[in-house]
């Protein structure tokens, strides 16, 4: 029976930072990487707001560096996805998708968040054939083509602007009569000549023979002047927010109505289960930044260390 002092679930900035701190505190942490090793930042291009990189750094490079740093200080990084946990009795049991059970005295849950989809059948039908939830991953395929981005927040505006640097035209499909994004991002979007913002629009479906060739839209749905029409597009990008990856843990750990973990005190990382901590985007509906995720991973590891020290 393998009992680890500190099991870290997730390999984004929160998970790797927790691993670096836990390893340096002699907790011999085991990291389970999850579905997307390196986390969401592996899908971004240049990051200019992570301190220490005056010229910026790409997301994949930053995550490779964090992974290497965690390995250098002794973290044991393993591939796998956690399918079940038992936080009833300590040491806690964590089951991986290959059936392996790991027992852990402390657990840091840093499983991150995943992009949301609209829930229409055509998203599945055209998955990988013109539908994407990551402009920076797939934008390259749409050079000089026409694309649509759904959403009115910072992510949607950021992705629309990024796509505008590649595509010939970008439609931004916004369900409200206004953007929710920050003022600066709104201005950048509205002033970009390649972006056309379609306010009060909803997506009804997609069409095309061998991939997306167009989108079916409804304007001012439910109003007397409701209009249905189609636009030819080559790519359809979702940017309507994220869902926290907390499902496996909800039986034991408190979440809000969206599924984000709600820490049990002002530490921001402690939970109602002693020795189980949460960190990163899965517990943060507000900031969702690499640096805040890293910071909470650090806190979680420090708390794990203190918990074990107090336990003797
Ligand atoms: P948000 O939750 O802020 O925005 C989601 C957008 O998608 C909203 O416009 C929302 O519309 C729309 N939406 C949601 N569901 C649907 C649906 N079913 N159909 C159509 N539209 C839908 O998510 P973001 O990912 O944009 O941002 C999350 C957080 O991260 C924010 O705090 C943001 O500021 C931050 N962020 C910061 C960045 C930066 O500073 N550079 C970059 C990216 C994100 P509605 O308004 O009607 O609800």
Boltz pocket constraint, residues with backbone or C-beta under 6 A from the ligand:
constraints:
  - pocket:
      binder: B
      contacts: [[A, 117], [A, 118], [A, 150], [A, 151], [A, 152], [A, 153], [A, 154], [A, 155], [A, 156], [A, 158], [A, 173], [A, 174], [A, 175], [A, 176], [A, 178], [A, 179], [A, 180], [A, 182], [A, 201], [A, 239], [A, 240], [A, 241], [A, 242], [A, 285], [A, 286], [A, 287], [A, 288]]
      max_distance: 6.0
